[in-house]
Amino acid sequence: MNIPDNNTTGVYSNITVSGRSGNAPSNAQVAVNIVHTYIGDLIVDLVAPDGSTYNLHNRTGSGTDNINQTYTVNLSSEALNGTWRLRARDRAGSDTGYINSWSITF
């Protein structure tokens, strides 16, 4: 999924969870693989089914290429079921990239 260059809205990639009960754990693992030529341009958030936002990456790393990292996130206040979204925003011009893959492990 291509990330629009220098764009405030960004792009969303969704994972739908169903058939589970209760809330997510306090140590959920969010694995992110984004190919991009300047990760300092990027803001990456996990958006819970209720719309709560959890920042994973906020314009750090300067000119480093690619995000290939697993983040531990406390999601214990969030119901497991619903559509989980990864939002990636490119907040500067010239460099481009795409969401290669992502996953969430409860």
C-alpha positions as CSV (number, residue, x, y, z in Angstrom):
1,M,0.0,0.0,0.0
2,N,1.7,3.2,-1.2
3,I,2.1,6.1,1.3
4,P,1.2,9.4,-0.3
5,D,4.2,11.8,-0.2
6,N,3.9,14.9,2.0
7,N,0.3,14.2,3.0
8,T,-1.6,14.8,6.3
9,T,-4.2,12.1,5.8
10,G,-1.9,9.3,5.1
11,V,-3.0,5.7,4.3
12,Y,-4.7,3.0,6.4
13,S,-4.2,-0.7,6.3
14,N,-6.8,-2.8,8.2
15,I,-6.9,-6.0,10.1
16,T,-10.3,-7.3,11.3
17,V,-10.4,-9.4,14.4
18,S,-13.6,-11.4,15.2
19,G,-14.7,-14.3,17.4
20,R,-12.5,-13.2,20.4
21,S,-13.7,-12.1,23.8
22,G,-12.4,-9.6,26.3
23,N,-9.7,-7.0,25.9
24,A,-6.3,-7.0,24.3
25,P,-3.3,-7.6,26.5
26,S,-1.0,-5.0,28.0
27,N,1.9,-6.4,25.9
28,A,0.4,-6.6,22.4
29,Q,3.0,-7.0,19.7
30,V,2.6,-4.8,16.6
31,A,5.1,-5.8,13.8
32,V,5.6,-3.1,11.2
33,N,7.4,-3.4,7.9
34,I,7.4,-0.2,5.9
35,V,9.7,0.4,2.9
36,H,10.7,4.1,2.7
37,T,13.8,6.0,1.8
38,Y,13.6,8.5,4.7
39,I,11.8,7.3,7.8
40,G,12.2,10.7,9.4
41,D,9.3,11.8,7.2
42,L,6.9,9.2,8.7
43,I,4.3,9.2,11.5
44,V,3.0,5.7,12.1
45,D,0.0,5.0,14.4
46,L,-2.0,2.0,15.5
47,V,-5.7,2.9,15.5
48,A,-8.0,0.7,17.7
49,P,-11.5,-0.3,16.7
50,D,-12.9,2.5,19.0
51,G,-10.7,5.1,17.3
52,S,-8.1,5.4,20.0
53,T,-4.7,6.1,18.6
54,Y,-1.3,4.7,19.7
55,N,1.7,6.3,18.2
56,L,4.4,3.8,17.1
57,H,6.8,6.1,15.2
58,N,7.0,9.9,15.1
59,R,9.4,11.3,12.5
60,T,12.6,9.8,14.1
61,G,15.5,8.2,12.3
62,S,16.2,11.0,9.9
63,G,17.4,9.6,6.5
64,T,17.4,6.0,7.6
65,D,15.7,3.6,5.2
66,N,12.8,1.4,6.2
67,I,11.0,0.6,9.4
68,N,11.2,-3.1,10.3
69,Q,10.3,-3.2,13.9
70,T,8.0,-4.8,16.5
71,Y,6.5,-2.5,19.0
72,T,5.0,-3.5,22.4
73,V,1.8,-1.6,23.1
74,N,-0.5,-1.6,26.1
75,L,-3.9,-2.2,24.6
76,S,-5.5,-3.6,27.8
77,S,-8.3,-0.9,27.6
78,E,-9.3,-2.0,24.1
79,A,-11.7,-4.8,23.0
80,L,-10.1,-7.4,20.9
81,N,-12.8,-7.6,18.3
82,G,-13.1,-5.0,15.5
83,T,-11.1,-3.4,12.8
84,W,-7.5,-2.5,13.8
85,R,-5.8,0.0,11.5
86,L,-2.2,0.9,10.9
87,R,-2.0,4.6,9.7
88,A,1.1,5.8,8.0
89,R,1.6,9.5,7.1
90,D,4.5,11.0,5.2
91,R,4.9,14.6,6.4
92,A,7.7,15.8,4.1
93,G,8.3,15.8,0.3
94,S,10.7,14.0,-2.0
95,D,11.1,10.6,-0.4
96,T,8.4,7.9,-0.9
97,G,7.5,4.4,0.3
98,Y,4.8,1.9,1.1
99,I,3.5,-0.4,3.8
100,N,4.9,-3.8,3.0
101,S,3.2,-5.7,5.8
102,W,2.1,-5.4,9.4
103,S,0.6,-7.7,12.0
104,I,-0.8,-7.5,15.6
105,T,-0.4,-10.3,18.0
106,F,-2.5,-10.5,21.1
